[in-house]
């Protein structure tokens, strides 16, 4: 068997896959041969992302679904729609997320719950629903949850975001143990500073950008397309011995 990543015949799901790191991962899956479903809240962005992917990999099938991952029923409906249209789910990347800024002493319960509902509850709903489908199929699968370097370093004005992303790492480890018997591997992707809509405010702040670049050994921020290959690898069902891990792709930020 070839060790080269080949996802032909497989179906991958990417939540929040209509932009940023999620779109980069969706590109990687499509280029490796997978059919791809994007679940996201912004229908217009999803339509544009599907058109982009169709040009990038015209021989693949793509599906765009409007889905709020913080809504458990919506996630279940998205699984059913994906299977109904594409036939199965072999990999699922729980990438959808949100952020917000507030000093720790001023952070309200409402704001805390808003971020945690998407970033942690949404990841749980997504991984659980996808895993149930994979177990029913009986052929194993791959689950990926996108965390953040904020889970590792202190984030004084985004403590709710950091806490949710740290929770994702614990959830991944627990799910990896629980699902190993079903040949479903579960890993986390921990990206560093990346030029996305969610982080664009920081990137366009010259002082902040300079501080983060100087602290990053690669001396720059990442482009979303740089997550194509690692996304395809993490979604490759044949990599059966790699599970419960947190793969850090941050230009060296967390070691410097």
C-alpha atoms as a printed R data frame, in Angstrom:
    type eleno elety resid chain resno       x      y       z
1   ATOM     1    CA   UNK     A     1   0.000  0.000   0.000
2   ATOM     2    CA   UNK     A     2   1.283  3.454  -0.893
3   ATOM     3    CA   UNK     A     3   2.145  5.792   1.946
4   ATOM     4    CA   UNK     A     4   1.132  8.788  -0.147
5   ATOM     5    CA   UNK     A     5  -2.074 10.372   1.126
6   ATOM     6    CA   UNK     A     6  -4.946  9.397  -1.148
7   ATOM     7    CA   UNK     A     7  -8.486 10.200  -0.059
8   ATOM     8    CA   UNK     A     8 -10.284  9.070  -3.211
9   ATOM     9    CA   UNK     A     9 -13.564  7.366  -2.382
10  ATOM    10    CA   UNK     A    10 -13.828  9.156   0.949
11  ATOM    11    CA   UNK     A    11 -16.110 11.929   2.169
12  ATOM    12    CA   UNK     A    12 -14.823 14.625   4.492
13  ATOM    13    CA   UNK     A    13 -16.761 17.217   6.493
14  ATOM    14    CA   UNK     A    14 -15.257 20.558   7.508
15  ATOM    15    CA   UNK     A    15 -17.245 22.828   9.804
16  ATOM    16    CA   UNK     A    16 -16.525 26.493   9.291
17  ATOM    17    CA   UNK     A    17 -14.945 25.386   6.031
18  ATOM    18    CA   UNK     A    18 -16.040 28.423   4.055
19  ATOM    19    CA   UNK     A    19 -13.023 30.528   4.987
20  ATOM    20    CA   UNK     A    20  -9.684 30.722   6.754
21  ATOM    21    CA   UNK     A    21  -8.050 27.580   8.105
22  ATOM    22    CA   UNK     A    22 -11.202 25.565   7.485
23  ATOM    23    CA   UNK     A    23 -11.168 26.385   3.788
24  ATOM    24    CA   UNK     A    24  -7.461 25.562   3.653
25  ATOM    25    CA   UNK     A    25  -8.206 22.127   5.111
26  ATOM    26    CA   UNK     A    26 -11.136 21.621   2.721
27  ATOM    27    CA   UNK     A    27  -8.793 22.426  -0.172
28  ATOM    28    CA   UNK     A    28  -6.350 19.812   1.083
29  ATOM    29    CA   UNK     A    29  -9.026 17.145   1.325
30  ATOM    30    CA   UNK     A    30 -10.312 17.890  -2.173
31  ATOM    31    CA   UNK     A    31  -6.842 17.900  -3.715
32  ATOM    32    CA   UNK     A    32  -6.150 14.536  -2.050
33  ATOM    33    CA   UNK     A    33  -9.250 13.109  -3.709
34  ATOM    34    CA   UNK     A    34 -12.039 13.393  -1.138
35  ATOM    35    CA   UNK     A    35 -15.555 14.648  -1.701
36  ATOM    36    CA   UNK     A    36 -16.161 17.467   0.772
37  ATOM    37    CA   UNK     A    37 -19.108 18.848   2.716
38  ATOM    38    CA   UNK     A    38 -18.839 22.291   4.273
39  ATOM    39    CA   UNK     A    39 -21.059 23.138   7.221
40  ATOM    40    CA   UNK     A    40 -21.129 26.825   8.147
41  ATOM    41    CA   UNK     A    41 -23.481 29.612   9.189
42  ATOM    42    CA   UNK     A    42 -22.860 32.134   6.391
43  ATOM    43    CA   UNK     A    43 -24.665 30.795   3.335
44  ATOM    44    CA   UNK     A    44 -23.157 33.367   0.954
45  ATOM    45    CA   UNK     A    45 -19.595 32.548   2.008
46  ATOM    46    CA   UNK     A    46 -20.320 28.834   1.775
47  ATOM    47    CA   UNK     A    47 -21.623 29.195  -1.779
48  ATOM    48    CA   UNK     A    48 -18.448 31.067  -2.749
49  ATOM    49    CA   UNK     A    49 -16.259 28.444  -1.061
50  ATOM    50    CA   UNK     A    50 -17.996 25.595  -2.880
51  ATOM    51    CA   UNK     A    51 -17.484 27.386  -6.216
52  ATOM    52    CA   UNK     A    52 -13.810 27.877  -5.359
53  ATOM    53    CA   UNK     A    53 -13.343 24.208  -4.475
54  ATOM    54    CA   UNK     A    54 -15.121 23.083  -7.636
55  ATOM    55    CA   UNK     A    55 -12.593 25.030  -9.710
56  ATOM    56    CA   UNK     A    56  -9.690 23.691  -7.663
57  ATOM    57    CA   UNK     A    57 -10.769 20.038  -7.895
58  ATOM    58    CA   UNK     A    58 -13.397 19.747 -10.660
59  ATOM    59    CA   UNK     A    59 -13.571 15.951 -10.444
60  ATOM    60    CA   UNK     A    60 -14.788 15.977  -6.849
61  ATOM    61    CA   UNK     A    61 -18.277 16.387  -5.345
62  ATOM    62    CA   UNK     A    62 -19.013 19.230  -2.936
63  ATOM    63    CA   UNK     A    63 -21.887 20.050  -0.623
64  ATOM    64    CA   UNK     A    64 -22.539 23.264   1.279
65  ATOM    65    CA   UNK     A    65 -24.909 23.208   4.255
66  ATOM    66    CA   UNK     A    66 -26.026 26.006   6.542
67  ATOM    67    CA   UNK     A    67 -25.397 24.797  10.075
68  ATOM    68    CA   UNK     A    68 -24.881 26.366  13.491
69  ATOM    69    CA   UNK     A    69 -22.746 23.818  15.331
70  ATOM    70    CA   UNK     A    70 -23.907 25.174  18.689
71  ATOM    71    CA   UNK     A    71 -27.311 23.691  17.843
72  ATOM    72    CA   UNK     A    72 -27.227 19.928  18.426
73  ATOM    73    CA   UNK     A    73 -30.300 19.316  16.271
74  ATOM    74    CA   UNK     A    74 -28.780 21.289  13.391
75  ATOM    75    CA   UNK     A    75 -25.635 19.159  13.566
76  ATOM    76    CA   UNK     A    76 -27.686 15.969  13.444
77  ATOM    77    CA   UNK     A    77 -29.583 17.279  10.435
78  ATOM    78    CA   UNK     A    78 -26.297 18.164   8.702
79  ATOM    79    CA   UNK     A    79 -25.012 14.619   9.200
80  ATOM    80    CA   UNK     A    80 -28.194 13.204   7.696
81  ATOM    81    CA   UNK     A    81 -28.058 15.616   4.749
82  ATOM    82    CA   UNK     A    82 -24.386 14.868   4.100
83  ATOM    83    CA   UNK     A    83 -24.932 11.107   4.121
84  ATOM    84    CA   UNK     A    84 -28.041 11.506   1.990
85  ATOM    85    CA   UNK     A    85 -26.162 13.506  -0.650
86  ATOM    86    CA   UNK     A    86 -22.616 12.098  -0.513
87  ATOM    87    CA   UNK     A    87 -23.304  8.627   0.871
88  ATOM    88    CA   UNK     A    88 -21.075  8.483   3.950
89  ATOM    89    CA   UNK     A    89 -18.686 10.338   6.278
90  ATOM    90    CA   UNK     A    90 -15.082  9.158   6.568
91  ATOM    91    CA   UNK     A    91 -13.529 12.200   8.224
92  ATOM    92    CA   UNK     A    92 -14.795 15.232  10.066
93  ATOM    93    CA   UNK     A    93 -12.919 18.397  10.991
94  ATOM    94    CA   UNK     A    94 -14.566 20.403  13.781
95  ATOM    95    CA   UNK     A    95 -13.124 23.768  12.839
96  ATOM    96    CA   UNK     A    96 -16.028 26.205  13.308
97  ATOM    97    CA   UNK     A    97 -15.266 28.736  16.005
98  ATOM    98    CA   UNK     A    98 -15.818 32.231  17.251
99  ATOM    99    CA   UNK     A    99 -13.948 34.689  19.434
100 ATOM   100    CA   UNK     A   100 -14.354 37.927  21.323
101 ATOM   101    CA   UNK     A   101 -12.372 40.162  23.586
102 ATOM   102    CA   UNK     A   102 -12.987 41.302  27.152
103 ATOM   103    CA   UNK     A   103 -10.701 41.786  30.162
104 ATOM   104    CA   UNK     A   104 -11.074 38.921  32.625
105 ATOM   105    CA   UNK     A   105 -12.697 41.104  35.305
106 ATOM   106    CA   UNK     A   106 -15.257 42.425  32.823
107 ATOM   107    CA   UNK     A   107 -16.121 39.150  31.089
108 ATOM   108    CA   UNK     A   108 -19.854 38.488  31.406
109 ATOM   109    CA   UNK     A   109 -21.533 35.127  31.763
110 ATOM   110    CA   UNK     A   110 -23.438 35.802  28.550
111 ATOM   111    CA   UNK     A   111 -20.250 36.409  26.583
112 ATOM   112    CA   UNK     A   112 -18.583 33.381  28.177
113 ATOM   113    CA   UNK     A   113 -21.471 31.113  27.173
114 ATOM   114    CA   UNK     A   114 -21.641 32.532  23.637
115 ATOM   115    CA   UNK     A   115 -18.041 31.561  22.875
116 ATOM   116    CA   UNK     A   116 -18.058 28.245  24.721
117 ATOM   117    CA   UNK     A   117 -21.315 27.233  23.002
118 ATOM   118    CA   UNK     A   118 -19.631 27.333  19.601
119 ATOM   119    CA   UNK     A   119 -16.037 26.450  20.416
120 ATOM   120    CA   UNK     A   120 -16.582 23.594  22.857
121 ATOM   121    CA   UNK     A   121 -20.223 22.505  22.769
122 ATOM   122    CA   UNK     A   122 -20.159 22.737  18.978
123 ATOM   123    CA   UNK     A   123 -17.038 20.602  18.736
124 ATOM   124    CA   UNK     A   124 -18.590 17.987  21.013
125 ATOM   125    CA   UNK     A   125 -21.848 17.891  19.036
126 ATOM   126    CA   UNK     A   126 -19.946 17.649  15.750
127 ATOM   127    CA   UNK     A   127 -17.492 14.935  16.775
128 ATOM   128    CA   UNK     A   128 -20.143 12.860  18.521
129 ATOM   129    CA   UNK     A   129 -22.582 12.972  15.597
130 ATOM   130    CA   UNK     A   130 -19.865 12.186  13.054
131 ATOM   131    CA   UNK     A   131 -18.526  9.358  15.232
132 ATOM   132    CA   UNK     A   132 -21.964  7.787  15.497
133 ATOM   133    CA   UNK     A   133 -22.207  7.776  11.713
134 ATOM   134    CA   UNK     A   134 -18.736  6.239  11.400
135 ATOM   135    CA   UNK     A   135 -19.557  3.525  13.923
136 ATOM   136    CA   UNK     A   136 -22.714  2.714  11.971
137 ATOM   137    CA   UNK     A   137 -20.677  2.442   8.771
138 ATOM   138    CA   UNK     A   138 -18.262  0.054  10.491
139 ATOM   139    CA   UNK     A   139 -15.179  1.135   8.522
140 ATOM   140    CA   UNK     A   140 -13.404  3.440  10.954
141 ATOM   141    CA   UNK     A   141 -12.728  7.089  10.365
142 ATOM   142    CA   UNK     A   142 -10.826 10.202  11.379
143 ATOM   143    CA   UNK     A   143 -11.957 13.076  13.590
144 ATOM   144    CA   UNK     A   144 -10.063 16.339  13.922
145 ATOM   145    CA   UNK     A   145 -10.761 19.286  16.217
146 ATOM   146    CA   UNK     A   146  -9.112 22.644  15.663
147 ATOM   147    CA   UNK     A   147  -7.777 24.173  18.869
148 ATOM   148    CA   UNK     A   148  -5.436 27.157  19.280
149 ATOM   149    CA   UNK     A   149  -2.130 28.167  20.829
150 ATOM   150    CA   UNK     A   150  -4.332 30.141  23.238
151 ATOM   151    CA   UNK     A   151  -5.006 26.784  24.886
152 ATOM   152    CA   UNK     A   152  -1.346 26.690  25.871
153 ATOM   153    CA   UNK     A   153  -0.451 30.327  26.578
154 ATOM   154    CA   UNK     A   154  -2.270 32.852  28.751
155 ATOM   155    CA   UNK     A   155  -4.831 34.969  26.899
156 ATOM   156    CA   UNK     A   156  -5.837 37.757  29.307
157 ATOM   157    CA   UNK     A   157  -8.483 39.391  27.110
158 ATOM   158    CA   UNK     A   158  -9.828 36.190  25.517
159 ATOM   159    CA   UNK     A   159  -9.976 33.859  28.502
160 ATOM   160    CA   UNK     A   160 -13.276 32.346  27.356
161 ATOM   161    CA   UNK     A   161 -11.769 31.558  23.959
162 ATOM   162    CA   UNK     A   162  -8.643 30.088  25.561
163 ATOM   163    CA   UNK     A   163 -10.649 27.975  27.981
164 ATOM   164    CA   UNK     A   164 -12.827 26.598  25.200
165 ATOM   165    CA   UNK     A   165  -9.789 25.702  23.091
166 ATOM   166    CA   UNK     A   166  -8.101 23.999  26.061
167 ATOM   167    CA   UNK     A   167 -11.298 22.029  26.584
168 ATOM   168    CA   UNK     A   168 -11.070 20.864  22.976
169 ATOM   169    CA   UNK     A   169  -7.680 19.268  23.690
170 ATOM   170    CA   UNK     A   170  -9.089 17.301  26.643
171 ATOM   171    CA   UNK     A   171 -12.143 16.281  24.623
172 ATOM   172    CA   UNK     A   172  -9.921 14.973  21.820
173 ATOM   173    CA   UNK     A   173  -7.882 12.806  24.175
174 ATOM   174    CA   UNK     A   174 -10.995 11.356  25.793
175 ATOM   175    CA   UNK     A   175 -12.681 10.687  22.451
176 ATOM   176    CA   UNK     A   176  -9.532  9.023  21.109
177 ATOM   177    CA   UNK     A   177  -9.598  6.507  23.952
178 ATOM   178    CA   UNK     A   178 -13.340  5.932  23.665
179 ATOM   179    CA   UNK     A   179 -13.367  5.474  19.890
180 ATOM   180    CA   UNK     A   180 -10.158  3.518  19.355
181 ATOM   181    CA   UNK     A   181 -12.036  0.221  19.444
182 ATOM   182    CA   UNK     A   182 -14.023  1.412  16.425
183 ATOM   183    CA   UNK     A   183 -10.888  2.245  14.410
184 ATOM   184    CA   UNK     A   184 -11.747  5.927  14.679
185 ATOM   185    CA   UNK     A   185  -8.759  8.101  15.438
186 ATOM   186    CA   UNK     A   186  -9.149 11.536  16.983
187 ATOM   187    CA   UNK     A   187  -6.565 14.314  16.915
188 ATOM   188    CA   UNK     A   188  -6.347 18.046  17.493
189 ATOM   189    CA   UNK     A   189  -4.793 20.628  15.203
190 ATOM   190    CA   UNK     A   190  -3.245 23.581  17.035
191 ATOM   191    CA   UNK     A   191  -2.622 26.444  14.592
192 ATOM   192    CA   UNK     A   192  -0.477 29.450  15.287
193 ATOM   193    CA   UNK     A   193  -1.134 32.984  14.111
194 ATOM   194    CA   UNK     A   194  -2.837 32.733  10.740
195 ATOM   195    CA   UNK     A   195  -4.225 35.400   8.406
196 ATOM   196    CA   UNK     A   196  -7.977 34.765   8.652
197 ATOM   197    CA   UNK     A   197 -11.089 36.909   8.983
198 ATOM   198    CA   UNK     A   198 -11.271 35.975  12.675
199 ATOM   199    CA   UNK     A   199  -7.709 37.169  13.343
200 ATOM   200    CA   UNK     A   200  -7.525 39.970  10.767
201 ATOM   201    CA   UNK     A   201  -7.912 42.681  13.400
202 ATOM   202    CA   UNK     A   202  -4.738 41.510  15.106
203 ATOM   203    CA   UNK     A   203  -2.865 41.122  11.842
204 ATOM   204    CA   UNK     A   204  -3.750 44.638  10.721
205 ATOM   205    CA   UNK     A   205  -2.614 46.090  14.062
206 ATOM   206    CA   UNK     A   206   1.025 46.854  13.248
207 ATOM   207    CA   UNK     A   207   2.226 46.747  16.845
208 ATOM   208    CA   UNK     A   208   0.496 43.451  17.602
209 ATOM   209    CA   UNK     A   209   1.644 41.900  14.353
210 ATOM   210    CA   UNK     A   210   5.229 42.939  15.046
211 ATOM   211    CA   UNK     A   211   5.163 41.420  18.546
212 ATOM   212    CA   UNK     A   212   3.767 38.093  17.327
213 ATOM   213    CA   UNK     A   213   6.112 37.912  14.337
214 ATOM   214    CA   UNK     A   214   9.179 38.566  16.505
215 ATOM   215    CA   UNK     A   215   8.067 35.786  18.844
216 ATOM   216    CA   UNK     A   216   7.560 33.334  15.960
217 ATOM   217    CA   UNK     A   217  10.807 31.663  14.768
218 ATOM   218    CA   UNK     A   218   9.373 31.483  11.231
219 ATOM   219    CA   UNK     A   219   9.079 35.297  11.444
220 ATOM   220    CA   UNK     A   220   5.652 35.554   9.843
221 ATOM   221    CA   UNK     A   221   1.996 34.578  10.119
222 ATOM   222    CA   UNK     A   222   0.680 31.530   8.278
223 ATOM   223    CA   UNK     A   223  -1.533 31.492   5.212
224 ATOM   224    CA   UNK     A   224  -4.649 29.242   5.406
225 ATOM   225    CA   UNK     A   225  -3.400 27.209   2.443
226 ATOM   226    CA   UNK     A   226  -0.505 25.990   4.595
227 ATOM   227    CA   UNK     A   227  -2.967 23.723   6.425
228 ATOM   228    CA   UNK     A   228  -3.866 21.745   3.309
229 ATOM   229    CA   UNK     A   229  -1.343 18.950   3.746
230 ATOM   230    CA   UNK     A   230  -1.638 18.509   7.506
231 ATOM   231    CA   UNK     A   231  -5.428 18.506   7.190
232 ATOM   232    CA   UNK     A   232  -5.337 15.789   4.545
233 ATOM   233    CA   UNK     A   233  -2.935 13.730   6.657
234 ATOM   234    CA   UNK     A   234  -5.051 13.987   9.794
235 ATOM   235    CA   UNK     A   235  -8.131 12.913   7.807
236 ATOM   236    CA   UNK     A   236  -6.432  9.899   6.228
237 ATOM   237    CA   UNK     A   237  -8.065  6.799   7.746
238 ATOM   238    CA   UNK     A   238  -5.007  4.694   6.928
239 ATOM   239    CA   UNK     A   239  -2.906  6.477   9.562
240 ATOM   240    CA   UNK     A   240  -4.401  4.140  12.139
241 ATOM   241    CA   UNK     A   241  -1.704  4.423  14.835
242 ATOM   242    CA   UNK     A   242  -1.784  8.195  15.285
243 ATOM   243    CA   UNK     A   243  -4.513  9.212  17.707
244 ATOM   244    CA   UNK     A   244  -5.076 11.342  20.794
245 ATOM   245    CA   UNK     A   245  -2.429 13.806  19.670
246 ATOM   246    CA   UNK     A   246  -2.244 17.596  19.384
247 ATOM   247    CA   UNK     A   247  -0.427 18.584  16.196
248 ATOM   248    CA   UNK     A   248   1.018 22.072  16.579
249 ATOM   249    CA   UNK     A   249   1.520 24.075  13.375
250 ATOM   250    CA   UNK     A   250   2.578 27.493  14.596
251 ATOM   251    CA   UNK     A   251   5.924 28.419  13.048
252 ATOM   252    CA   UNK     A   252   7.574 27.658  16.401
253 ATOM   253    CA   UNK     A   253   5.523 30.184  18.400
254 ATOM   254    CA   UNK     A   254   4.875 27.921  21.378
255 ATOM   255    CA   UNK     A   255   8.497 26.851  21.821
256 ATOM   256    CA   UNK     A   256  10.100 30.305  21.754
